[in-house]
Amino acid sequence: MMDRRVATVLAVGLTGVVLIFGLLLTPPGASPRPEASRPVARTFLPQVSPMDPMAPLVDPVTVVDGFFDDRSERTVKGVSRHKNQSKLFLADGSWWGVLQEPTTREARIMRLDWTTQRWHDTGVVVDDRSYARADVLFFDHTLYVTSAGGSESPAHAVQVAVFDYDPKTAHWSARPDYPVTLTNTGVESSVIERADDGTLWVTFIEAGRLLVAHSGRDLHDWVAPYRPVVAGTEVATDQVGMVAVGGEVLLLWSNQNDDAIYATAHRDGRPDDDWAESTVLLQGLKLADNHVNIKALPDGRVFAAVKTSLDTVPNNQPGWDQILLLSRVGGVWSSAQVGQIRDRHTRPIVLLDTSSADALVFATTPFAGGTIVMKSAPFSDLQFQVGRGSEVIATTADAKLNDSTSTKQPLDASTGLVVLASDDTTGHYTHLAASLGGPAPGVPTGGTPAGPEPAPPEPVVLVNETSDIQSIGDRLQPLWEIPPGRGDGTAAYVRRAGANLAVGLRTTGIGELRPCRRFGTTATGHVTMSIDVRLDRQGSFDTILLMARGSGEELGSIRVDQGGFVRVSKANNRERTKVRVVPGRWYRVELDLDVAERTFNARVLDAAGKELLERTRQPWRAVGALVVEGLCVASSSGARGLGMTFDSVRVTRIP
């Protein structure tokens, strides 16, 4: 491998060659880009690659979370949009998000389990409109959400909802009499902020105009949306960002009609018509595009990632600005180049790491979707590395990842970092998680780095799922995936006994119904699985009471055949035992997988805990598999109305 110092010298040398050729190719008297009016300070300094292009990320891991839309033809598009919005937030030491549930298409509050890197659906609905896109803000145990669709219909109206968090129960609850509706039509991506005086503000673009609204005497009372009467808001055809900092609400928006990016501010407590005159941050041919993402530090410094349209200018040069980071320090705005036209960056967002004092910019490349890349630079010296940046979210299956999103909140070593993206072609969410130099959220000091591997020194529960926190009739939570072609039926929560619930599987056709649950990939130690199951109606094919999977293949399973007898997999065969399952009775089934030996133990117990069956050291069915990564259950198939019921799913990783 090339020595890093040598590589750095070569990179700097090549950068110089590129700059020389750029000067030689520029016609005499030509500007390095179109003439622009630049109120912001602009300094062209040598861009030096950091020693570690992934800094300040530590032990980053990319995880495919599963579906936001489980249909082959997407019914939900752009689920992690828009550029100015934030879908994630930090609360009570954990990362949370407002994510789409793939079956109902509802936006729900979900929590990221850092140990398993899986999202847990709390079942709390934020917006049941699949076309609405939300922006979230967390403050003092309260989550504020604005959401809206983009069509000219009352159904797409801007709504504001408020949710309270109880740290004792880790439970979210919607406040009564919400949501509040602010408009009679859909808008261009609304955003929400809380001013220092407690006033909530919402801003958006409606019919080409920049509008704002704010709460009044209480959070149910809002002034009608109005336009700040300053330059650039009457034909603000694009996107607006907003932050509340230092006793003011700051707006920053792009206006392609004026080829400008503007900013204005409103001091807390001042009359509604008292807005500062617009400041033109950038202006010039194609310097404005509809990409704005803005964040602030408590000390008043502001950072905004914006995109230009210089790539559409005839005879553009590959080194011209495509992505810029605007910053306001001490009331003075300046800009720094993050990406060039040659990098094909789009949809940038900025995050602020206060531990390392770095601005982190994430962007999609290429324009139509592909991978998410990152660049970083110190707050005090915003010089970003030349090139596309470090690839931080990419998967083979999801070739069109786009629309990265994260939190409004500043980050530090105690928070770690999470960035979420999505792929409209596959219907997948994918996220990046990383430490920022401290223990990851939920991992104590001295614990393991972010991600599921290596195995921790103590047993870790990867899944501990009962059905009792759900409601009867609700669809199975989205951490359970139903593979394509194996969803011929319904999976919903039903009553087990008293207040206890379970998951009922019922076929509605002659095909199979197979929910699968993924968890952190395990390549060492043991993985134990247990589940309570009840056979309801058997068909002509096996009911899968419990199947362990790895590398997408079956490792071991416990099944019931057409005659009601238990079958246990063994290498390429399945043994039909003498144990018979009685429909309507509950059983406990268990698998214990030894990853090193590629074997498993299987047990079946009755409701009283009496052991009915035990098999030990059974060879894995998938000989080439090296990891354990999930489990499945499945109803029988061949007729309508077949089914099984399951509950109390538990998976433990043991070193």
Secondary structure by P-SEA (a helix, b strand, c coil): cccaaaaaaaaaaaaaaaaaaaaaaccccccccccccccccccccbbbbcccccccccbbbbbbcccccccccccccccccccccccccccccbbbbbccccccccbbbbbbcccccccccccccccccccbbbbbbbcccbbbbbbbbccccccccbbbbbbbbcccccbbbbccccccccccccccbbbbbbcccbbbbbbbbcccbbbbbbbccccccccccccccccccccccbbbbbbbcccbbbbbbbbccccbbbbbbbccccccccccccccccccccccccbbbbbbcccbbbbbbbbbccccccccccccccbbbbbbcccbbbbbbcccccccccbbbbbbbccccbbbbbbbccccccbbbbbbbcccccccccccccccccccccccccbbbbbcccccccbbbbbbbbbcccccccbbbbbcccccccccccccccccccccccccccccccccccccccccccccccccccccbbbbbbbccccbbbbbbbbcccbbbbbbbbcccccccbbbbbbbbbbccccccccccbbbbccccccccccccccbbbbbbcccccccccccccccbbbbbbbbbbcccccbbbbbbccccccccccccccccccccccccccccccccccccccccccbbbbbbcc
